[in-house]
Each structure stands twice: as C-alpha cells, then as structure tokens.
Amino acid sequence: MSTEKEPRTMKVVSDKSSACFKIQVGKLEISVITEPDKTMSQVILFSESGDQISERYISDFNELVSYFWKVERLIEDQ
C-alpha cells in the first residue's frame, strides 16, 4: 500500500452533463465518471500512455474503494 511519503493525487473535473474525478495510482490513472440521473458510475483504468486498460460500471462507493486497492496492490507487486 501507499505510504505517507507517497501522496495519492486526485483531480476533480466537472461540467453540467457529468462529473468526473481521476485518481493517480502509480503510473496508472483511474477515471470515475458519473452522469446525472444514473445509478452507475463508469470506471476506466488508463495506462501511463493514456491507453484504456479496463472499464467497469460501479454503483457502490465501497466497490470503488476496493477496486482502487486492487489496482494499488497490482502496482506494488510489479
């Protein structure tokens, strides 16, 4: 897991049609997009070069946190 010396960065981008926040995990980026009136958020994992690695839909915040931890563990195991 990340230590106090390695801050986790987060960037929030928003407009009237959707809200998006991005979480940097090592050299990967998790983008979470939530559209108004939708019950699911689109979660996309991007590589350092910006290529899409995976995509999923999540309705529960705990599931998002769990996904973040899984990605973080994958980074540490490399």
VEXDREN-2710 file (C-alpha; in Angstrom, 1 decimal):
% VEXDREN-2710
k/r/px/py/pz
1/MET/0.0/0.0/0.0
2/SER/1.0/3.6/-0.4
3/THR/2.8/5.3/2.5
4/GLU/2.6/8.7/4.0
5/LYS/5.6/9.8/1.9
6/GLU/3.7/8.9/-1.3
7/PRO/0.6/11.1/-1.5
8/ARG/-2.4/9.8/-3.6
9/THR/-3.4/12.5/-6.1
10/MET/-6.9/13.2/-7.1
11/LYS/-8.3/15.7/-9.7
12/VAL/-12.0/16.6/-10.0
13/VAL/-13.3/17.8/-13.3
14/SER/-17.0/18.7/-13.7
15/ASP/-19.4/20.2/-16.2
16/LYS/-23.2/20.3/-16.4
17/SER/-23.5/16.9/-18.2
18/SER/-21.3/14.8/-15.9
19/ALA/-18.9/14.8/-13.0
20/CYS/-15.5/13.1/-13.2
21/PHE/-12.7/12.6/-10.9
22/LYS/-9.3/11.0/-11.5
23/ILE/-7.1/9.1/-9.1
24/GLN/-3.4/8.6/-9.9
25/VAL/-2.2/5.1/-8.9
26/GLY/1.5/4.8/-9.6
27/LYS/1.7/5.4/-13.3
28/LEU/-1.9/4.4/-13.9
29/GLU/-5.0/6.6/-13.7
30/ILE/-8.5/5.6/-12.6
31/SER/-11.2/7.8/-14.0
32/VAL/-14.6/7.8/-12.4
33/ILE/-17.5/9.4/-14.5
34/THR/-20.9/9.9/-13.0
35/GLU/-23.7/11.3/-15.2
36/PRO/-26.8/12.9/-13.6
37/ASP/-29.8/10.6/-13.2
38/LYS/-27.6/7.5/-13.5
39/THR/-27.2/4.9/-10.7
40/MET/-23.9/3.5/-12.0
41/SER/-20.6/5.2/-12.4
42/GLN/-18.2/4.4/-15.3
43/VAL/-14.8/3.5/-14.0
44/ILE/-11.9/3.4/-16.6
45/LEU/-8.3/2.4/-15.9
46/PHE/-5.7/4.1/-18.1
47/SER/-2.1/3.3/-18.7
48/GLU/0.7/5.9/-18.4
49/SER/0.4/6.5/-22.1
50/GLY/-3.3/7.1/-21.9
51/ASP/-4.4/3.8/-23.3
52/GLN/-7.6/2.2/-21.8
53/ILE/-6.8/-0.9/-19.9
54/SER/-10.2/-1.8/-18.5
55/GLU/-13.7/-0.5/-18.0
56/ARG/-16.4/-1.3/-15.5
57/TYR/-19.5/0.1/-14.0
58/ILE/-19.8/0.5/-10.2
59/SER/-22.9/1.5/-8.2
60/ASP/-21.4/1.3/-4.7
61/PHE/-18.6/3.5/-3.3
62/ASN/-17.2/0.6/-1.3
63/GLU/-16.8/-1.3/-4.5
64/LEU/-14.8/1.7/-6.0
65/VAL/-12.5/1.8/-2.9
66/SER/-11.9/-2.0/-3.2
67/TYR/-11.1/-1.6/-6.9
68/PHE/-8.6/1.2/-6.1
69/TRP/-6.9/-1.0/-3.6
70/LYS/-6.7/-3.9/-6.1
71/VAL/-5.0/-1.6/-8.6
72/GLU/-2.7/-0.3/-6.0
73/ARG/-1.7/-3.9/-5.0
74/LEU/-1.0/-4.8/-8.6
75/ILE/1.3/-1.8/-9.0
76/GLU/3.2/-2.8/-5.8
77/ASP/3.6/-6.4/-6.9
78/GLN/5.4/-5.4/-10.1
END
